[in-house]
Amino acid sequence: MLTVKLKEDYIRLGQALKAAGIAGSGVDAKFMIQEGHVKVNGTTEYQRGKKLYDKDRIECNGEIIEIIK
């Protein structure tokens, strides 16, 4: 499991994918999300700007990323 530590109150989904090293760029993250490859807390998410908070979980390409404060 990968973790992304919050610097603010939240992080946007596209930024979290980049911070975890799953997406190489914002464009990569955008396509992964648009194509339905990303789940947030078990639900497929299509919004790149979705705000994520402490304890949220992302699933993408077989990896699990947890957002921590």
C-alpha positions as CSV (number, residue, x, y, z in Angstrom):
1,M,0.0,0.0,0.0
2,L,1.2,3.5,-0.9
3,T,0.5,6.6,1.1
4,V,0.2,10.2,0.3
5,K,0.6,12.7,3.1
6,L,-1.6,15.7,3.1
7,K,0.1,19.1,3.3
8,E,-3.3,20.9,3.4
9,D,-6.8,19.8,4.4
10,Y,-7.3,17.9,1.1
11,I,-5.6,16.9,-2.1
12,R,-7.3,16.5,-5.5
13,L,-7.4,13.1,-7.1
14,G,-5.2,13.9,-10.1
15,Q,-2.5,15.4,-7.7
16,A,-2.7,12.3,-5.5
17,L,-2.1,10.0,-8.4
18,K,1.0,12.0,-9.4
19,A,2.2,12.2,-5.8
20,A,2.0,8.4,-5.3
21,G,3.9,7.9,-8.6
22,I,1.0,6.1,-10.3
23,A,0.6,8.8,-13.0
24,G,3.7,10.4,-14.5
25,S,1.8,13.7,-15.4
26,G,-1.5,15.4,-15.0
27,V,-2.4,14.2,-18.5
28,D,-1.8,10.6,-17.6
29,A,-3.9,11.0,-14.4
30,K,-6.7,12.6,-16.5
31,F,-6.9,9.7,-18.9
32,M,-6.7,7.1,-16.2
33,I,-9.6,8.7,-14.4
34,Q,-11.7,9.3,-17.6
35,E,-11.3,5.7,-18.6
36,G,-12.7,4.5,-15.3
37,H,-9.5,2.9,-14.0
38,V,-9.6,4.8,-10.6
39,K,-11.8,4.0,-7.6
40,V,-12.1,6.2,-4.6
41,N,-13.4,4.4,-1.4
42,G,-14.7,1.6,-3.6
43,T,-16.6,3.7,-6.1
44,T,-15.3,4.4,-9.7
45,E,-14.5,8.1,-9.9
46,Y,-14.5,10.2,-13.1
47,Q,-13.7,13.7,-11.6
48,R,-10.0,14.6,-11.7
49,G,-10.7,17.4,-9.2
50,K,-12.4,15.2,-6.6
51,K,-11.2,16.4,-3.2
52,L,-9.7,13.6,-1.0
53,Y,-9.3,13.8,2.7
54,D,-7.6,11.9,5.6
55,K,-8.3,8.2,5.4
56,D,-9.6,8.2,1.8
57,R,-8.5,5.3,-0.3
58,I,-7.7,5.2,-4.0
59,E,-7.5,2.0,-6.1
60,C,-5.7,2.1,-9.4
61,N,-3.9,-0.5,-11.6
62,G,-3.8,-2.9,-8.7
63,E,-2.3,-0.4,-6.3
64,I,-4.0,1.0,-3.2
65,I,-3.2,4.5,-2.1
66,E,-4.2,5.8,1.3
67,I,-4.4,9.5,2.1
68,I,-3.0,10.3,5.5
69,K,-2.9,13.5,7.5
